Amino acid sequence: MSHKLPPQLPRYLVQACYLIFFLGIGWRFVHWVDLLAAGLDPGYPRPSAIDGFLPISGLAGLRYWLQSGELFPVHPAAALILLAALLSGLLLKRGFCSWVCPVFPISEGLWRLGRRLFGRNFAPPFWLDLPLRGLKYLLLGFFLVEVGWMMPLPALRAFLASNYHVIADVRLLEFFRHPSLLLSIILLLLALLCLLVQMAWCRYLCPYGALLGLASLLSLGKIGRAENLCIRCGLCSARCPAWLPVRDRKVIRSPECYACYRCVHNCPAPGAVTFRFLQRRALPSWLFALLLVGLFLGVATIGRFTGHWTGRVPDSAIMRLLGMP
């Protein structure tokens, strides 16, 4: 008796690999910081990929790079990772969100758990859902104005060179290692919200997702529906975690589309719903995975070969900022 592999397997495998990767670099970074704080030599360099958790640093570094022509040597990987994410948005919609970002599988697991616990997920009425979706764009607008527009170039350079920015990664680590009561309450409320509402964080609050959503409006790849093959069963729309009306559209241009392939894989009519590149070639999920992972690996590899991936702050400077002599 033959057993078919789950159609979502490519996405689950990519998510699992990235989660393992993030846990690995997170453990190495924690060990690196603890040894430096103890005045010891870690014996290995700081894992540069940890810069991926510094999106504001990435935005500031990318703007400085574009305006000055120089990639600032403090947390340069943050700018390169943000650049790769933006390129993925221009090519593969919000594939970064649903295939790479560690928050997406956590959110997905929470709403699935919520459905099991409560028998369903909940959806705000349209009059409330629409302004709530605007919150992430307001947050994005704040960062774009403050970092990407209002700050003069000399002030931006001073920020990137500041002690605060040099150890921004360590500060972020300590922020989550020793959370305040307020942060703990906020995280619990967010977890509860994600239990009740599908992809609540991604849908309403994530400014990174908002930025990629805007970039994805120009994406060369989009979900499309072939009307001559569609049987109008509505499963594509029903399975969409972004609640998009896939059944009623020929092409999904919405910035809310995660390119998660749930609509594609739940369509019972072969070829009716596909992810198409330049509205021509249908991309199977395994090829989508290769393109997305290859893009990020390519940017990281180019950064390494050109000497722009690893920051140029010596460990001694980090030790001094951490309070060591």
C-alpha positions as CSV (number, residue, x, y, z in Angstrom):
1,M,0.0,0.0,0.0
2,S,1.5,3.3,-1.1
3,H,1.6,6.3,1.2
4,K,1.7,9.8,-0.3
5,L,4.0,12.3,1.2
6,P,2.2,15.4,2.7
7,P,2.0,18.1,0.0
8,Q,3.2,20.7,2.5
9,L,6.3,18.6,3.3
10,P,8.8,21.0,1.5
11,R,7.6,23.9,3.6
12,Y,7.7,21.9,6.8
13,L,11.2,20.7,6.0
14,V,12.5,24.2,5.3
15,Q,10.8,25.5,8.4
16,A,12.3,22.7,10.5
17,C,15.8,23.3,9.1
18,Y,15.7,27.0,9.7
19,L,14.3,26.4,13.3
20,I,17.2,24.0,14.0
21,F,19.6,26.6,12.4
22,F,18.2,29.4,14.6
23,L,18.4,27.3,17.7
24,G,22.0,26.4,16.9
25,I,23.3,29.9,16.3
26,G,21.3,31.1,19.3
27,W,23.0,28.6,21.5
28,R,26.4,29.5,20.1
29,F,25.7,33.2,20.6
30,V,24.6,32.7,24.2
31,H,27.7,30.6,24.9
32,W,29.8,33.3,23.2
33,V,28.3,36.1,25.3
34,D,28.6,34.2,28.6
35,L,32.3,33.4,28.0
36,L,33.1,37.0,27.1
37,A,31.2,38.3,30.1
38,A,33.3,35.9,32.3
39,G,36.5,37.3,30.7
40,L,37.2,34.2,28.8
41,D,38.1,33.6,25.1
42,P,35.2,31.8,23.4
43,G,37.5,30.2,20.9
44,Y,35.2,30.9,18.0
45,P,33.9,34.1,16.4
46,R,30.5,35.6,17.0
47,P,27.9,33.9,14.8
48,S,27.1,36.7,12.3
49,A,23.8,35.2,11.3
50,I,22.4,36.3,14.7
51,D,22.2,39.8,13.0
52,G,19.0,38.5,11.4
53,F,17.3,39.2,14.7
54,L,18.2,42.9,14.5
55,P,15.8,44.2,11.8
56,I,16.1,47.9,12.9
57,S,19.9,47.5,12.6
58,G,19.4,46.0,9.2
59,L,17.2,48.9,8.1
60,A,19.7,51.5,9.4
61,G,22.6,49.6,7.8
62,L,20.8,49.2,4.5
63,R,19.9,52.9,4.3
64,Y,23.5,53.9,5.2
65,W,24.8,51.5,2.5
66,L,22.5,52.9,-0.2
67,Q,23.2,56.5,0.7
68,S,27.0,56.3,1.4
69,G,28.0,53.4,-0.8
70,E,29.6,51.8,2.2
71,L,28.3,48.8,4.2
72,F,28.9,49.7,7.8
73,P,31.2,47.2,9.6
74,V,29.0,46.9,12.7
75,H,26.3,44.2,12.2
76,P,26.7,44.2,8.4
77,A,24.9,40.8,8.1
78,A,21.7,42.5,9.4
79,A,21.7,44.7,6.3
80,L,22.4,41.8,4.0
81,I,19.7,39.6,5.5
82,L,17.2,42.4,5.2
83,L,18.3,42.8,1.6
84,A,17.8,39.1,0.9
85,A,14.3,39.2,2.5
86,L,13.3,42.2,0.3
87,L,14.6,40.4,-2.8
88,S,12.6,37.4,-1.8
89,G,9.5,39.6,-1.5
90,L,10.1,40.9,-5.1
91,L,10.4,37.4,-6.4
92,L,8.4,35.0,-4.2
93,K,5.8,37.1,-2.4
94,R,6.0,36.7,1.4
95,G,7.8,33.4,1.2
96,F,10.2,34.6,3.8
97,C,7.4,34.8,6.3
98,S,5.9,31.4,5.8
99,W,9.1,29.4,5.0
100,V,12.0,31.1,6.9
101,C,10.7,33.3,9.8
102,P,10.6,31.3,13.1
103,V,7.6,33.1,14.3
104,F,5.4,31.7,11.5
105,P,5.5,28.0,12.5
106,I,5.0,29.0,16.1
107,S,1.9,31.1,15.2
108,E,0.7,28.3,12.9
109,G,1.1,25.7,15.7
110,L,-0.8,28.0,18.2
111,W,-3.8,28.5,16.0
112,R,-4.0,24.8,15.2
113,L,-3.8,24.1,18.9
114,G,-6.5,26.7,19.5
115,R,-8.7,25.0,16.9
116,R,-8.3,21.7,18.8
117,L,-9.0,23.3,22.2
118,F,-12.0,25.5,21.2
119,G,-13.2,23.6,18.1
120,R,-12.7,26.6,15.9
121,N,-10.7,29.8,15.4
122,F,-12.2,33.2,15.7
123,A,-12.2,36.0,13.1
124,P,-13.0,39.7,13.9
125,P,-15.7,41.3,11.8
126,F,-14.4,43.0,8.7
127,W,-15.0,46.5,10.1
128,L,-12.6,45.7,12.9
129,D,-10.2,43.4,11.0
130,L,-9.4,46.1,8.4
131,P,-8.1,48.8,10.8
132,L,-6.3,46.1,12.9
133,R,-4.4,45.0,9.8
134,G,-3.3,48.6,9.4
135,L,-1.5,48.5,12.8
136,K,1.6,46.8,11.3
137,Y,1.8,49.4,8.6
138,L,1.7,52.1,11.2
139,L,4.6,50.5,13.1
140,L,6.5,50.1,9.8
141,G,5.8,53.7,8.9
142,F,7.3,54.8,12.3
143,F,10.5,52.9,11.7
144,L,10.8,54.0,8.1
145,V,10.3,57.7,9.0
146,E,12.6,57.7,12.0
147,V,15.4,55.5,10.6
148,G,15.0,55.7,6.9
149,W,14.1,59.3,6.4
150,M,14.3,61.7,9.4
151,M,17.8,60.8,10.6
152,P,20.6,62.7,8.8
153,L,23.4,60.6,7.5
154,P,26.0,61.8,10.1
155,A,23.5,61.0,12.9
156,L,22.9,57.6,11.3
157,R,26.6,56.9,11.2
158,A,26.9,58.0,14.8
159,F,24.1,55.6,15.8
160,L,25.7,52.7,13.9
161,A,29.0,53.4,15.6
162,S,27.5,53.9,19.1
163,N,28.1,51.6,22.0
164,Y,24.4,50.9,22.1
165,H,24.3,49.6,18.6
166,V,27.6,47.6,18.9
167,I,26.0,45.4,21.6
168,A,22.4,45.6,20.4
169,D,22.4,41.9,20.0
170,V,23.6,41.3,23.6
171,R,21.0,43.8,24.8
172,L,18.3,41.9,22.9
173,L,19.5,38.6,24.4
174,E,19.3,40.0,27.9
175,F,15.9,41.5,27.2
176,F,14.5,38.0,26.6
177,R,16.7,36.1,29.1
178,H,15.5,38.3,32.0
179,P,12.0,39.5,30.9
180,S,10.2,42.1,32.9
181,L,6.7,41.4,34.2
182,L,5.3,43.7,31.5
183,L,7.1,41.8,28.7
184,S,5.9,38.5,30.1
185,I,2.3,39.6,30.2
186,I,2.6,41.0,26.6
187,L,4.0,37.7,25.4
188,L,1.3,35.7,27.1
189,L,-1.4,37.9,25.6
190,L,0.1,37.5,22.2
191,A,0.2,33.7,22.6
192,L,-3.4,33.8,23.6
193,L,-4.4,35.9,20.7
194,C,-2.6,33.6,18.3
195,L,-4.5,30.7,19.9
196,L,-7.8,32.3,19.0
197,V,-7.0,34.1,15.7
198,Q,-5.1,32.6,12.8
199,M,-1.7,34.2,12.4
200,A,-2.7,37.1,14.6
201,W,0.9,38.5,15.0
202,C,1.7,38.2,11.3
203,R,-1.7,39.7,10.3
204,Y,-1.9,42.6,12.7
205,L,1.4,43.6,14.3
206,C,4.6,42.5,12.5
207,P,6.2,45.5,10.8
208,Y,8.8,43.2,9.1
209,G,5.9,41.4,7.4
210,A,4.4,44.7,6.5
211,L,7.6,45.7,4.7
212,L,7.8,42.4,2.8
213,G,4.1,42.7,2.0
214,L,4.7,46.1,0.3
215,A,7.7,44.7,-1.6
216,S,5.6,41.7,-2.6
217,L,3.1,44.0,-4.5
218,L,5.8,44.0,-7.2
219,S,6.5,40.3,-6.9
220,L,7.2,38.4,-10.1
221,G,5.7,35.3,-8.6
222,K,2.0,35.2,-7.5
223,I,-0.7,32.7,-6.7
224,G,-3.0,32.4,-9.7
225,R,-6.3,30.6,-10.4
226,A,-7.2,29.0,-13.8
227,E,-10.9,29.6,-14.2
228,N,-11.2,26.9,-16.9
229,L,-9.9,24.3,-14.4
230,C,-11.5,25.6,-11.2
231,I,-14.5,23.7,-9.8
232,R,-15.3,26.5,-7.4
233,C,-15.3,24.3,-4.3
234,G,-13.9,27.1,-2.2
235,L,-11.3,25.0,-0.5
236,C,-8.5,27.4,-1.6
237,S,-10.2,30.3,0.2
238,A,-11.1,28.2,3.2
239,R,-7.5,27.0,3.7
240,C,-5.9,30.4,3.3
241,P,-4.5,31.6,6.7
242,A,-4.6,35.2,5.5
243,W,-8.3,34.8,4.7
244,L,-7.9,35.9,1.1
245,P,-10.7,35.3,-1.5
246,V,-8.6,33.0,-3.7
247,R,-11.7,31.4,-5.3
248,D,-12.9,34.8,-6.5
249,R,-9.6,36.1,-8.0
250,K,-7.6,35.2,-11.1
251,V,-4.4,36.5,-9.5
252,I,-3.7,37.1,-5.8
253,R,-1.8,40.5,-5.6
254,S,-2.6,41.2,-1.9
255,P,0.4,42.0,0.3
256,E,-1.2,39.7,2.9
257,C,-0.4,36.5,0.8
258,Y,2.2,34.4,2.6
259,A,3.0,32.1,-0.4
260,C,2.5,29.2,2.0
261,Y,1.0,27.0,-0.7
262,R,-1.9,25.9,1.5
263,C,-4.4,27.0,-1.2
264,V,-2.4,25.2,-3.9
265,H,-2.1,22.0,-2.0
266,N,-5.7,21.9,-0.8
267,C,-7.1,22.4,-4.3
268,P,-8.7,19.1,-5.6
269,A,-8.6,20.2,-9.2
270,P,-5.0,19.7,-10.6
271,G,-3.5,22.9,-11.9
272,A,-6.5,25.1,-11.0
273,V,-4.5,27.0,-8.2
274,T,-0.8,27.4,-8.7
275,F,2.1,29.7,-7.8
276,R,3.2,31.2,-11.1
277,F,6.3,33.0,-12.0
278,L,5.7,35.9,-14.4
279,Q,2.2,34.5,-14.6
280,R,3.5,31.7,-16.8
281,R,5.5,28.9,-15.2
282,A,3.9,27.1,-12.3
283,L,6.4,26.5,-9.5
284,P,6.0,23.3,-7.5
285,S,6.7,23.8,-3.8
286,W,10.0,22.0,-3.9
287,L,11.3,24.4,-6.6
288,F,10.0,27.3,-4.6
289,A,11.9,26.0,-1.6
290,L,15.1,25.7,-3.6
291,L,14.8,29.3,-5.0
292,L,14.1,30.8,-1.6
293,V,16.8,29.0,0.3
294,G,19.3,29.5,-2.6
295,L,18.6,33.3,-2.5
296,F,19.5,33.6,1.2
297,L,22.5,31.3,0.9
298,G,23.6,33.2,-2.2
299,V,23.5,36.6,-0.4
300,A,25.3,35.1,2.7
301,T,28.0,33.6,0.5
302,I,28.6,36.8,-1.4
303,G,28.8,38.6,1.8
304,R,31.4,36.2,3.2
305,F,33.5,36.2,0.0
306,T,33.5,40.0,-0.1
307,G,34.4,40.4,3.6
308,H,31.1,42.1,4.4
309,W,29.4,39.4,6.4
310,T,31.3,39.4,9.7
311,G,31.4,42.5,11.9
312,R,34.7,44.2,12.6
313,V,34.3,44.8,16.3
314,P,37.0,42.9,18.2
315,D,36.0,40.7,21.2
316,S,38.0,43.0,23.5
317,A,35.7,45.9,22.7
318,I,32.7,43.8,23.4
319,M,34.2,42.7,26.7
320,R,34.8,46.3,27.7
321,L,31.2,47.2,26.9
322,L,30.0,44.3,28.9
323,G,31.9,45.7,31.9
324,M,35.1,43.8,31.7
325,P,38.5,45.6,32.1
